[in-house]
Every structure is written in C-alpha cells, then in structure tokens.
Amino acid sequence: MMVRHTIKCSQCDETFPDGFEYRMHWEKHFDEFLNKQKMSKEVQRRRIHFFLEENIREVYKKCNKDLKLAVLKDMIKDLDKDE
C-alpha cells in the first residue's frame, strides 16, 4: 500500500505522510531559527519539555537511555526552582 504524503512543510516544501514525521522535520527548522537568534539554553530546554509533553509516547520509544535521563534531570531541576 502506497502512503500518501499529505502534509507539506511551509519552509522547504517537503511532504510527509503523518503529523509525527512532520513535527520531527519541523524541529530542524526551529533549531535553525534558534541558532540564528542565539536563544538561551533555558529557552531550548523549555522547548524540549513542551515537545516531550506533546509527544511523550512516540519520543520515549525513540530516545536512548542517556537522553531520557538528561531530560528528566532538567525537569527535576525546573521543579526544584518552582518550589
């Protein structure tokens, strides 16, 4: 069965079969934007946290153990700051 690519990136016109693949691709463009704007590490961490909250099941399956631990440590630090 042939998969139709129905989602089109507005930045580069590449097409994707589903939202998850498009979102992963879109992160590349967002990373380019952040690098150009030289955003702080804090902004980048918050972006990662938001992305994880939105896509936790798919991301969890694809992440290695070290990345999972690093993100969890950042989340715990953020929680400690809020208290």
URKA-V358630 format. One record per pair of residues at least 4 apart in sequence whose C-alpha atoms are under 8 Angstrom apart, sorted by the first residue. I is the first residue (numbers start at 1). J is the second residue. D is the distance in Angstrom with one decimal. If there is no record, write none. Layout:
# URKA-V358630
I,J,D
I,J,D
This chain:
# URKA-V358630
3,17,6.4
4,16,7.9
4,17,5.7
5,15,5.5
5,16,4.6
5,17,4.0
5,18,7.4
6,15,6.6
6,16,6.2
6,17,5.8
6,18,7.5
7,15,5.4
7,16,5.1
7,17,6.5
7,18,6.9
7,19,7.4
7,22,7.2
8,13,5.6
8,14,5.7
8,15,4.3
8,16,6.4
9,13,4.8
9,14,5.4
9,15,6.2
9,22,7.4
9,26,7.5
11,29,7.6
15,22,7.8
16,21,6.4
16,22,5.8
17,21,7.3
17,22,7.9
18,22,6.5
19,23,6.0
20,24,6.2
21,25,6.2
22,26,6.0
23,27,6.3
24,28,7.2
25,29,7.3
26,30,6.3
27,31,5.9
28,32,6.3
29,33,6.3
30,34,6.2
31,35,6.1
32,36,6.2
33,37,6.1
34,38,5.7
34,39,5.4
34,44,7.8
35,39,6.7
39,43,6.4
39,44,7.1
40,44,6.6
41,45,6.1
42,46,6.2
43,47,6.2
44,48,6.3
45,49,6.2
45,74,7.7
46,50,6.2
47,51,6.1
48,52,6.1
49,53,6.2
49,71,7.8
49,75,7.6
50,54,6.3
51,55,6.1
51,56,7.8
52,56,4.8
52,59,6.8
55,59,6.0
56,60,5.7
57,61,6.5
58,62,6.7
59,63,6.1
60,68,7.6
63,67,6.3
63,68,6.5
64,68,6.4
65,69,6.2
66,70,6.2
67,71,6.2
68,72,6.2
69,73,6.1
70,74,6.4
71,75,6.2
72,76,6.2
73,77,6.2
74,78,6.3
75,79,6.3
76,80,6.2
77,81,6.3
78,82,6.5
79,83,6.7
